[in-house]
Amino acid sequence: MTVAIVTDSGSDLTPTQLREGNIRQVPLTISFGDRSYLSPDELAPEDFWLQLSAPGSPFPHTAAPSTGQFKRAFEEALAEGADGIVCVCLGEKISSTLSSAQMAKEMLPGKQIEVIDSRSACMAIGLLAIRGATMAAHGVPAGLIAERLERMRDSTDLFVTLETLDYLRKGGRISHAKAAIGGLLSVKPIITVVDGLVVTADQPRTRAKARERLVELMTDRPASELCVLYSPPADGPALRDEVLARLPGSPPRVVMTQIIGPVIGAHIGPGAYGGILVHEE
């Protein structure tokens, strides 16, 4: 059986990862004022961060892919010989992307299409897609891939500390009052995802305390996979080395360091850093 893996660009997978895994990616849209881009097809992460930091740059907004975009991706995979499709999407409580994929599935009755709610974002989706691609390459059927990816999803943690609350406020994720108070108190919140919702894991008062607390959260138990994430000007490699030095147990079999892409970056802003950890027996 030939299984195609599909995801959306909230996964932050690089062109190399997509190519090596033969993964199809449906892009979300990023808008700066009246200029819109399919991300990352028309706006690479490096260009996004340059544009975001440009003087007078408008606040970026994101839009989910349409049902038609997913339907085309599914049809192309089927036309190229796929017997089944596994599609891993941004969390349902985070974005309407999953809904678009599910509606596209319903427009193709009789086709084996498994749509998975990652219940997360960024490389928490990307690692699922990569794992799915590996299984697909070894002939694992779509239904079993979906089952195993859901188990992996449920053993995955995400922690990110933010430099500023402004982007969450402007994106409507928190109130203006909360952002203002956070700024006055120099709060550097650490966010995580619980049951598909973005929540605060802790609210340290300084950068130094935030970094120490973040590393504590990321190294409280062994991890089989680690992906360190950062947005400029944060130093991702330095965080990776610190986490690896403090992780208990055997070293992770997968270690990555990746820049946060436009879709997630639009909501968390510059200077953020953290990571995804997969905890499996």
N, C-alpha and C positions, 0 to 999 in steps of 0.2 A: 504494500500500500504506500502511495506517495502522499505525504501530508505537507501542506504549505503552512508556514507560520506568518501571521500578520500581527502588526502592532500599530500604535499611533506614535506621533513624535513627542508625546509627553514622556516617552521611555528614555529619551536622551541617548539613544544608540548612535554611534558614529557611523559614517559611511563605510568604514572598514568592517565594523562589526556586522552591519547589515549585509554587506557583500559576502563575508566569510560564512555567515550563518544562512545565507539565502533567505533572509527575512524581508518581507514586504512591509513598508511603513506608510501609513496614511497620515498626511501632515495636518496639524492644526494651523490656524491663521494667527499671526501677530500683527497688530496695528499700532503704528506711531502716528497719532493724529489721523490725517486722511490717507496715509500710506500703509498699505497692507501687504504682507508677505506670507507665502506658505513656508512654514518653518519645519525643518531647516533647509528645504529645497532652495528657497530664495533668500534665506537669511541664516548664515552659519552662526554658531555660538559666538565665535570671536567678533564677528561683525555686529551681532546684537549688543554685546557688552560695550563695544566702542560707541555705538549709536546711543545706548542708554546713558552713557557718561558724557555725551556731547552737551555743551552749554545750550540751555533752552530746549532740550529734547522733550517732546511730549511724553506723558506717562503711557507705557505700553498696555495694550489690552489683548486678551486672547479670545479665540472663538473655536468651538469644537468643529471637527469635520462633519460634513453633511452625510446623510444616509447614502446619497449617490456616490460619494467618494469611496465609502466602504464597499458598496455593491460592485463598483468597477474593480476594486482590488480583489474581491472574491471571484468575480467573473474571469479576470485575467489569470488568477491562479488555477481555476478549474480548466480554462482553455489551454493552459500549458501542461495539463496532465495530472493535476492534483486530484486525488480521490477524496481527500478530506482537508479541512482547514481548521486550525486552532488560532483564534484571535485573542490577544491579551491587551486589555485596554486600561486607561486611566480609571481610577476608582469611581464608582457610580456616584458617591457622595461628594466627589471633588469636581467632576466634570460631566457634561451630558454626552461625552464621547461614546461611552458604553451604550447608551440608548440608541445612538445612530448605528452602531455596529449590530445591535440586536434587531433593529428594524430592517437593516440590509439582509440579515440572515432570513427573516420572515419573507422577504421578497424572492428568495431562492428555495422554494419548498422542494423537499426530496434530496437536498444536498447535505452532506455531513459537515456542518459548521459548528464548532464549539466556541462560544464567546465567553471569555473568562473575565470576571471583575477582579482586577489586581488588588483592589481595596487600598491602593497606594499611588505613588507617582515616581517619576524620575527613574533611576536605575533599579528601583524595586520592581518596576515593570520590565526594564531591560534585561535583568538577570533571568527573569522568568522566560522571556522570549528566547534568550540564548540557550537556556536549558531545553526549551521545547524544540529548538532547531537541532540540537545535538541528538535528542531522541528521535526526531523525524528522520535524520540522516541514517539512523540505525534501524529504521523500519518499524518503529513503534506506532501503533494505530492512533488515530486522533482522540478517541474516547479515553484511552489509557494515558495519553500525554496530558489531556485536560485534568484527569484525576490526580496525576502526580504533580502537576503544576499548582493545583489548589492546595495540596499538602505542603509544597515548598512555600507558597504564599503565606500560609498560616504559621510558618516558622521563621519569618523574615521580619526584621526590625529596621526602622528608619529613624535617624536622629539628625537634626540640623539646627545649628545655632545661627541666629540672625544678627546682622550688624545694626539694623534699623527696623522699626515697625512701620515706617512710612508706606512701604509697598503693600503690606497687608491691609493697611487702612485705605489706601487709594483703590485697592482692588475689592474693597467691601468686605474683607475677611474679619476686620475688627473695627470697633467704633473709633471716631476721631478722639473722643475723650480718653479712651484707653491708650491710644497711641501717644497722646500728649503727656499723660501721666508716666507712661513708660519712658519717654524721652527725658522727662525731668528727673526720673530716678535712675537714669542710665541703665535700664534693664536690657539685658541681652538674652532674649528668650530662646529656649531650646524647644523645638517643636518635634512632635512625633505623630504617628498615625495609629489610632485605636479604633477598631471596628469600622475602618474606612473613613473616619473623620480625622481632620487635622486638629490636634490638641496640644496644649503646652505641657511639656514634660518637667520643666523647671524654669525659674526666672532669676538667674544670677544677676547681681548688681554691677559687675565689672567684666571687662573682656577676659581678664586673667581667670576669674572665677568661672566664667562661662566655659572657657576652654577646658579647665580642669574637670568641671562637672560633665561636660560632653564626653571627654575621654573615659571618665568613670562609667558612664552609661554604655559606652561602646565596648567596654572591656570587662563587663561583669560576668561573662561566661564565654566559653569557647565558641568560635565561629568557623563554619566550613567554607564560607565565601565572604569576602570583604570588598566593598567598592566605596572608596573615599570620594566625596563630592565637594566641589568648591565653586564659588563665583569670584572672579577677579575683584579686588586684589588679594584675596585670601590665598594662603600657601597650602595647597592640597598635599603635595608630596611630604611636607614636614609633618602634617597631621597623620598621614599614612604610616610613616616611620614610627611615630610615637605610639599609635594604636597597636601596631604589630609588636612593638617592644613590650607592651603591657598585656596583650591578650593571653589568657590562660590556655593551657592545653596545647595541642599540636597546632602548627601554623595553618592558616586557611589554605585550602588547595587552589583557590582562585583569589587573586588580589588585583584590583584595578584602581586607577585614579583618573577621574574624569571631571571635566568642567561641566557645570550645570548649564543646560541649554535654554533657549529663549522661552519655551512654554512655561517651565517652572520658574525660571529666572525673573519673568515679568511679575511674579507674585512675591518673591522673597528678596530681590534686589542684590546689589553688590556686597562683597565681603562676607557672604555666608559660607559655612563649611560644615561638614558632617559626614554621614555615611550610611550605607546599607549593609546589614549583617544577616547572613543566612545561618540559622542554627539547626543543624540536622544531626541525627544520631549516626 
